[in-house]
């Protein structure tokens, strides 16, 4: 007997073999045709039962959502829509699903809004949309590791609990073992962190970059891939409080090499998904086409989902300096007609999502890498250029989502790094270990961070970042 997954059986040609498969009922028609799905593919396997020989009490228990085990023989299907089907000899109910309760959940045939589905995160993965998104996410995750391992990067697990704020943003979740009803205080009324678990103030990490740098300066090239946290009170379709970051760091690599790495990496993982997620991408593309039909012509996507992915894979990214981008934006129609929410007036402006998307979607019509940003709007660890006012930073901008990658050549010169930290009020004692890397064989090195959920968003075409992570964490929402 062959015990297989639905995905395996759908492509099998071992007809008339006895097979066994387990899954959940998607539909049951005419007391005869069961559409079975086990999560291995978006496609269902048809199981045909002889209702005249099946007890009536068993037929009543074959309901949408029920978990069942089907045993039978594999046959070439006579119907349209599938190549094979199982002629069932026995059906065993493994887990009942009450039909009345199913009618009230997302398992019912009725279409539900994405907002409604988020209220039932434990069930939404049973829907075609979220099953497809999560399978694509899984394959993307595999491709991330595959790319770096094939290119001799070492996987490093940086700490989730940290005493440093890599971004200098201050929007961090605090970690403490204190009883919040009885927090020890100093004489001046401030919190006495010396009595806390770690003996100092600690937080959930916003980035593994600083720790990653220290390991790159010993292992040569490393990458991290793990959860990061931002206590930013942003209730938007682009922000999460908990999200995953991919962060490579490479010794003896300048900004040009960093841009090359990021572009090659992105193209690799997207090609992997194009090659290995064809059915799921086809479904997600069809879903987007349906969505577009309800939008005004001007808001419709000029490319299908799969064409958009192929476009990124097959074309070079446009590399543009921040200074050139500012001139383009200043002279753009939306800026002159004050259609932007944030009007670009002078060099030094911090670009917003609307500006990034204009450059990608309207002006260049391809992915864009912006580089050499003003030092004043970038982090302390980015290498200062000879002009004294810009840093060797780069952002990669994608259609639909804006920034997807942020990176830089790191400041390897100890004196310059100390000066920048002093200007920003960053305590040298807190980052003594980071400064030490510039004392023991410092060298040019670079890296970037890529928000994994934004990559999944782009790949699947989902408009809200909350729909590409299994259990979204957002302001006022930590359900499940």
C-alpha positions as CSV (number, residue, x, y, z in Angstrom):
1,X,0.0,0.0,0.0
2,X,1.2,3.5,-0.9
3,X,0.8,6.1,1.9
4,X,1.1,9.4,0.2
5,X,0.5,13.1,0.3
6,X,-2.1,14.7,-2.0
7,X,0.7,16.5,-3.9
8,X,2.5,13.2,-4.6
9,X,-0.6,11.3,-5.5
10,X,-1.8,14.0,-8.0
11,X,1.2,13.4,-10.1
12,X,1.4,9.6,-9.7
13,X,0.9,7.2,-12.6
14,X,0.8,4.1,-10.4
15,X,-2.8,3.3,-11.4
16,X,-4.7,0.5,-9.7
17,X,-2.3,0.6,-6.8
18,X,-3.8,0.6,-3.3
19,X,-3.2,4.0,-1.7
20,X,-4.0,5.7,1.6
21,X,-4.2,9.4,2.2
22,X,-5.2,11.6,5.1
23,X,-6.5,15.2,4.9
24,X,-9.4,17.5,5.4
25,X,-12.7,17.6,3.5
26,X,-13.0,20.7,1.3
27,X,-16.3,19.7,-0.2
28,X,-18.6,16.6,-0.5
29,X,-20.9,16.5,-3.4
30,X,-23.8,14.1,-4.2
31,X,-22.9,11.8,-1.3
32,X,-20.2,10.6,-3.7
33,X,-17.4,13.0,-4.5
34,X,-15.0,14.1,-1.7
35,X,-12.5,16.9,-2.4
36,X,-9.6,16.2,-0.1
37,X,-6.7,18.5,0.8
38,X,-3.8,17.9,3.2
39,X,-1.9,21.2,2.9
40,X,0.8,19.8,0.6
41,X,-0.6,21.6,-2.4
42,X,-3.3,24.0,-3.3
43,X,-5.0,21.3,-5.5
44,X,-7.5,18.9,-4.1
45,X,-7.6,15.1,-4.6
46,X,-11.0,13.7,-5.6
47,X,-12.0,10.6,-3.7
48,X,-15.1,8.7,-5.0
49,X,-17.1,6.6,-2.7
50,X,-19.9,4.2,-3.3
51,X,-22.7,5.8,-1.2
52,X,-25.0,2.8,-1.5
53,X,-22.4,0.7,0.3
54,X,-21.5,3.4,2.8
55,X,-23.4,3.5,6.2
56,X,-25.6,6.6,6.4
57,X,-24.2,7.7,9.8
58,X,-20.7,7.8,8.2
59,X,-21.9,9.8,5.2
60,X,-23.4,12.4,7.6
61,X,-20.0,12.8,9.3
62,X,-18.2,13.5,6.0
63,X,-18.5,17.3,6.3
64,X,-16.5,20.3,5.3
65,X,-13.5,20.6,7.6
66,X,-13.6,17.0,8.9
67,X,-10.3,15.1,9.0
68,X,-10.5,11.8,7.3
69,X,-8.4,8.8,6.1
70,X,-9.3,7.4,2.7
71,X,-8.1,4.0,1.5
72,X,-8.7,2.9,-2.1
73,X,-7.2,2.4,-5.5
74,X,-5.7,5.1,-7.7
75,X,-7.4,5.6,-11.1
76,X,-7.0,7.9,-14.1
77,X,-9.8,10.4,-13.7
78,X,-12.6,10.5,-16.2
79,X,-13.7,13.9,-15.1
80,X,-12.2,17.3,-16.0
81,X,-10.0,19.2,-13.7
82,X,-7.8,16.4,-12.3
83,X,-5.7,13.6,-13.8
84,X,-6.2,11.0,-11.0
85,X,-8.8,10.1,-8.4
86,X,-9.2,7.5,-5.7
87,X,-11.9,5.0,-5.9
88,X,-12.4,4.6,-2.1
89,X,-12.8,1.2,-0.4
90,X,-13.0,2.7,3.1
91,X,-13.3,6.1,4.7
92,X,-12.4,6.6,8.4
93,X,-13.4,9.8,10.3
94,X,-10.3,11.0,12.2
95,X,-11.8,14.3,13.5
96,X,-15.4,15.5,13.1
97,X,-16.3,19.1,12.1
98,X,-19.8,20.2,13.2
99,X,-21.6,21.5,10.0
100,X,-23.5,24.2,11.9
101,X,-20.3,25.5,13.4
102,X,-18.5,25.4,10.1
103,X,-21.2,27.6,8.6
104,X,-20.1,30.3,11.1
105,X,-16.3,30.0,10.3
106,X,-14.0,30.7,7.4
107,X,-14.3,27.0,6.5
108,X,-17.7,27.7,5.0
109,X,-17.8,28.0,1.2
110,X,-18.8,31.7,1.5
111,X,-15.9,34.1,0.8
112,X,-14.6,36.1,3.7
113,X,-12.7,39.4,3.9
114,X,-9.0,39.2,4.8
115,X,-9.8,41.2,7.9
116,X,-12.3,38.6,9.0
117,X,-9.8,35.8,8.3
118,X,-7.3,37.5,10.7
119,X,-9.8,36.9,13.5
120,X,-9.5,33.2,13.0
121,X,-5.7,32.8,12.5
122,X,-5.9,29.2,13.7
123,X,-8.3,28.3,10.8
124,X,-7.3,30.8,8.0
125,X,-4.5,28.6,6.7
126,X,-7.2,26.1,5.6
127,X,-8.2,28.6,3.0
128,X,-6.7,28.6,-0.5
129,X,-5.3,32.1,-0.2
130,X,-3.4,31.5,3.1
131,X,-2.4,28.0,2.3
132,X,-0.8,29.3,-0.9
133,X,0.9,32.3,0.9
134,X,2.3,30.1,3.6
135,X,3.7,27.5,1.2
136,X,5.4,30.3,-0.8
137,X,6.8,31.7,2.5
138,X,8.2,28.3,3.4
139,X,9.9,27.9,0.0
140,X,11.3,31.5,0.2
141,X,12.7,30.7,3.6
142,X,14.4,27.6,2.2
143,X,15.8,29.5,-0.7
144,X,17.3,32.1,1.7
145,X,19.3,29.5,3.5
146,X,20.1,27.7,0.2
147,X,21.6,30.8,-1.4
148,X,23.8,31.7,1.5
149,X,25.0,28.1,2.2
150,X,25.8,27.6,-1.5
151,X,27.9,30.8,-1.4
152,X,29.9,29.8,1.7
153,X,28.1,32.1,4.2
154,X,28.0,31.0,7.8
155,X,24.6,31.1,9.6
156,X,24.9,32.9,12.9
157,X,22.1,33.2,15.5
158,X,22.3,36.6,17.1
159,X,20.6,37.4,20.4
160,X,16.9,38.2,20.7
161,X,17.5,39.9,24.1
162,X,20.0,42.7,23.8
163,X,21.3,45.8,25.6
164,X,22.0,47.7,22.4
165,X,19.7,49.7,20.0
166,X,21.3,49.0,16.6
167,X,19.1,51.5,14.8
168,X,19.2,54.3,17.4
169,X,15.4,54.5,17.0
170,X,14.5,53.9,20.7
171,X,11.3,52.1,19.7
172,X,12.1,48.9,21.6
173,X,10.2,46.4,23.8
174,X,11.8,46.3,27.2
175,X,12.7,43.0,28.8
176,X,12.6,42.7,32.6
177,X,12.1,40.2,35.4
178,X,10.8,42.9,37.8
179,X,7.5,42.7,39.5
180,X,5.9,45.7,37.8
181,X,4.0,46.5,40.9
182,X,7.2,46.8,42.9
183,X,10.0,48.1,40.7
184,X,13.2,49.0,42.6
185,X,14.2,52.6,42.3
186,X,17.4,54.7,42.7
187,X,17.4,57.7,45.0
188,X,16.6,60.0,42.1
189,X,13.5,57.9,41.3
190,X,14.9,56.2,38.2
191,X,14.6,52.5,37.7
192,X,17.5,50.5,39.4
193,X,18.3,48.1,36.5
194,X,21.3,46.8,38.5
195,X,18.8,44.7,40.4
196,X,17.2,43.3,37.2
197,X,17.9,39.9,35.7
198,X,20.8,41.0,33.5
199,X,22.0,43.8,35.8
200,X,21.3,46.4,33.1
201,X,18.5,47.7,30.9
202,X,17.7,45.2,28.1
203,X,15.3,45.0,25.2
204,X,14.0,42.7,22.4
205,X,16.3,43.2,19.4
206,X,15.5,45.5,16.5
207,X,18.4,44.0,14.4
208,X,21.2,41.5,14.7
209,X,23.5,43.7,12.6
210,X,26.0,44.8,15.3
211,X,26.5,41.3,16.6
212,X,26.6,40.1,13.0
213,X,29.4,42.5,12.2
214,X,31.6,41.1,15.0
215,X,31.2,37.6,13.5
216,X,31.8,38.6,9.9
217,X,35.1,40.1,11.1
218,X,36.2,36.6,12.1
219,X,34.3,34.2,9.8
220,X,34.5,36.4,6.7
221,X,30.9,36.3,5.7
222,X,27.8,35.5,7.8
223,X,24.1,35.8,7.7
224,X,21.4,36.0,10.3
225,X,17.7,35.1,9.7
226,X,15.5,35.5,12.7
227,X,12.8,37.5,14.5
228,X,13.2,41.2,15.3
229,X,10.9,43.6,17.1
230,X,9.8,47.3,16.9
231,X,7.6,49.0,19.4
232,X,6.5,51.4,16.8
233,X,2.8,52.3,17.2
234,X,2.0,52.0,13.5
235,X,-1.3,50.6,12.5
236,X,-0.5,50.4,8.7
237,X,-0.5,47.7,6.0
238,X,3.3,47.9,6.0
239,X,4.3,47.5,9.7
240,X,4.5,44.7,12.2
241,X,5.7,44.7,15.8
242,X,7.3,41.3,15.3
243,X,8.9,40.4,12.0
244,X,11.7,38.4,10.5
245,X,15.0,39.9,9.1
246,X,17.6,38.5,6.8
247,X,21.0,40.2,7.5
248,X,24.2,39.2,5.8
249,X,27.5,40.8,6.7
250,X,30.7,40.5,4.6
251,X,34.3,41.4,5.4
252,X,36.4,43.0,2.7
253,X,33.3,44.1,0.8
254,X,32.5,47.7,-0.2
255,X,29.2,49.3,-1.1
256,X,29.3,48.2,-4.7
257,X,29.9,44.6,-3.7
258,X,27.1,44.9,-1.2
259,X,24.7,46.1,-3.9
260,X,25.8,43.3,-6.2
261,X,25.2,40.7,-3.3
262,X,21.7,42.1,-2.5
263,X,20.6,42.0,-6.2
264,X,21.9,38.6,-6.9
265,X,20.4,37.2,-3.6
266,X,16.9,38.6,-4.4
267,X,17.0,37.3,-7.9
268,X,18.0,33.8,-6.7
269,X,15.2,33.5,-4.1
270,X,12.5,34.8,-6.5
271,X,13.7,32.4,-9.3
272,X,13.5,29.6,-6.8
273,X,9.9,30.4,-6.0
274,X,9.0,30.8,-9.7
275,X,10.5,27.3,-10.3
276,X,9.0,25.6,-7.3
277,X,5.7,27.2,-6.4
278,X,4.0,27.3,-9.8
279,X,0.5,26.2,-8.7
280,X,0.4,28.5,-5.7
281,X,1.6,31.5,-7.8
282,X,-0.9,30.8,-10.5
283,X,-3.7,30.8,-7.9
284,X,-2.4,34.0,-6.3
285,X,-2.1,35.7,-9.7
286,X,-5.7,34.8,-10.6
287,X,-6.8,36.2,-7.2
288,X,-5.0,39.5,-8.0
289,X,-6.5,39.7,-11.5
290,X,-10.0,39.3,-9.8
291,X,-9.1,42.1,-7.3
292,X,-7.9,44.4,-10.1
293,X,-11.3,44.1,-11.9
294,X,-12.9,46.0,-9.1
295,X,-10.4,48.8,-9.2
296,X,-10.3,51.9,-11.4
297,X,-8.1,51.5,-14.5
298,X,-5.4,53.8,-13.1
299,X,-5.0,51.7,-10.0
300,X,-4.7,48.3,-11.8
301,X,-1.3,46.6,-11.9
302,X,0.3,46.9,-15.3
303,X,1.8,43.4,-14.9
304,X,0.5,40.1,-13.6
305,X,2.1,38.7,-10.5
306,X,4.3,36.1,-12.3
307,X,5.3,38.7,-15.0
308,X,6.3,41.1,-12.2
309,X,8.5,38.4,-10.5
310,X,10.1,37.4,-13.8
311,X,10.7,41.1,-14.6
312,X,12.8,41.4,-11.3
313,X,14.7,38.2,-12.0
314,X,15.5,39.0,-15.6
315,X,16.4,42.7,-15.4
316,X,19.2,44.7,-13.8
317,X,18.3,47.0,-10.9
318,X,18.7,50.7,-11.7
319,X,21.3,52.3,-9.5
320,X,20.7,56.0,-8.7
321,X,22.3,58.3,-6.2
322,X,20.1,59.9,-3.5
323,X,21.1,63.4,-4.9
324,X,19.8,62.4,-8.4
325,X,16.6,60.9,-7.0
326,X,15.9,64.2,-5.1
327,X,16.2,66.2,-8.3
328,X,13.8,63.7,-10.1
329,X,11.3,64.0,-7.2
330,X,11.5,67.8,-6.9
331,X,10.7,68.1,-10.6
332,X,8.0,65.4,-10.7
333,X,4.4,66.3,-11.5
334,X,3.0,65.0,-8.1
335,X,5.5,67.2,-6.3
336,X,4.9,70.3,-8.4
337,X,1.2,69.8,-8.1
338,X,1.5,69.1,-4.4
339,X,0.0,65.6,-4.8
340,X,2.6,64.1,-2.5
341,X,1.7,64.0,1.2
342,X,5.3,65.0,1.9
343,X,6.5,67.7,-0.5
344,X,10.2,67.4,-1.5
345,X,11.7,70.9,-1.2
346,X,15.4,70.5,-0.4
347,X,18.2,68.0,-0.5
348,X,18.3,66.1,2.8
349,X,14.7,65.1,2.9
350,X,13.9,61.7,4.3
351,X,12.2,59.8,1.5
352,X,8.7,58.4,2.3
353,X,7.0,55.3,0.8
354,X,5.1,57.5,-1.7
355,X,8.4,58.9,-3.1
356,X,10.1,55.5,-3.3
357,X,7.1,54.0,-5.1
358,X,7.0,57.0,-7.6
359,X,10.7,56.3,-8.5
360,X,10.1,52.6,-9.0
361,X,6.6,52.5,-10.5
362,X,6.3,55.8,-12.5
363,X,9.8,57.1,-13.3
364,X,12.2,54.1,-13.8
365,X,9.6,51.3,-13.9
366,X,12.0,48.8,-12.5
367,X,13.6,48.0,-9.1
368,X,15.8,50.8,-8.0
369,X,18.9,50.9,-5.7
370,X,19.4,54.4,-4.1
371,X,22.8,55.1,-2.6
372,X,24.9,57.7,-0.9
373,X,22.3,59.2,1.5
374,X,22.7,62.3,3.7
375,X,24.5,61.3,6.9
376,X,21.9,63.2,9.0
377,X,19.1,60.8,8.2
378,X,21.1,57.5,8.4
379,X,22.5,55.4,11.3
380,X,25.8,56.1,13.1
381,X,27.5,52.9,11.8
382,X,27.4,53.9,8.1
383,X,30.7,54.9,6.4
384,X,31.1,58.6,5.9
385,X,32.0,59.7,2.4
386,X,34.8,62.0,1.6
387,X,32.3,64.9,1.1
388,X,31.6,64.7,4.9
389,X,27.8,65.0,4.3
390,X,26.8,61.6,2.8
391,X,27.2,58.0,3.8
392,X,27.8,54.8,1.9
393,X,24.2,53.7,2.4
394,X,21.9,51.9,0.0
395,X,18.2,51.1,-0.2
396,X,16.5,48.8,-2.7
397,X,13.0,49.9,-3.7
398,X,10.4,47.6,-5.2
399,X,7.0,48.3,-6.8
400,X,4.0,48.1,-4.5
401,X,6.0,48.2,-1.2
402,X,8.8,50.8,-1.5
403,X,11.9,49.9,0.5
404,X,12.6,46.2,0.8
405,X,16.3,46.3,1.6
406,X,18.4,48.7,3.6
407,X,22.1,48.4,3.9
408,X,25.5,50.1,3.9
409,X,29.2,49.9,3.9
410,X,30.1,50.1,7.6
411,X,32.3,52.7,9.2
412,X,35.6,50.8,9.8
413,X,37.6,53.8,11.0
414,X,37.6,53.9,14.8
415,X,38.2,57.7,15.1
416,X,35.3,58.5,12.7
417,X,33.0,56.0,14.4
418,X,33.7,57.5,17.8
419,X,33.1,61.0,16.6
420,X,29.7,60.0,15.0
421,X,28.6,58.2,18.2
422,X,29.6,61.3,20.3
423,X,27.5,63.6,18.0
424,X,24.5,61.3,18.5
425,X,25.0,60.9,22.2
426,X,25.6,57.1,22.0
427,X,27.6,55.8,25.0
428,X,30.9,54.3,24.1
429,X,30.8,52.1,27.2
430,X,27.6,50.4,26.0
431,X,29.2,49.4,22.7
432,X,32.8,48.8,23.8
433,X,32.7,45.4,22.3
434,X,31.6,46.8,18.9
435,X,34.3,49.5,19.0
436,X,36.9,46.8,19.8
437,X,36.3,45.3,16.3
438,X,37.9,48.4,14.9
439,X,41.0,47.9,17.0
440,X,41.9,44.4,16.0
441,X,42.4,44.2,12.3
442,X,39.7,46.5,11.1
443,X,38.7,46.3,7.4
444,X,36.2,47.5,4.9
445,X,33.0,45.5,5.4
446,X,29.3,45.8,4.4
447,X,25.9,44.3,4.9
448,X,22.2,44.8,4.5
449,X,18.9,43.9,6.1
450,X,15.9,42.6,4.3
451,X,12.5,42.4,5.9
452,X,11.3,38.9,5.1
453,X,7.6,39.7,5.3
454,X,8.0,42.5,2.7
455,X,9.7,40.0,0.5
456,X,6.8,37.5,1.0
457,X,4.4,40.4,0.3
458,X,6.0,41.2,-3.0
459,X,6.2,37.6,-4.0
460,X,2.6,36.7,-3.2
461,X,1.0,40.1,-4.2
462,X,-0.7,40.4,-0.8
463,X,-1.5,44.0,0.0
464,X,-1.3,43.8,3.8
465,X,1.8,42.6,5.6
466,X,-0.4,41.1,8.3
467,X,-1.5,38.5,5.7
468,X,2.0,37.0,5.1
469,X,2.9,36.0,8.6
470,X,1.1,33.3,10.5
471,X,0.3,35.2,13.7
472,X,0.7,39.0,13.2
473,X,1.7,41.1,16.1
474,X,0.5,44.7,15.8
475,X,-0.6,47.5,18.2
476,X,-3.4,46.2,20.5
477,X,-3.2,42.7,18.9
478,X,-1.4,39.8,20.5
479,X,-4.2,37.2,20.0
480,X,-3.4,33.5,19.5
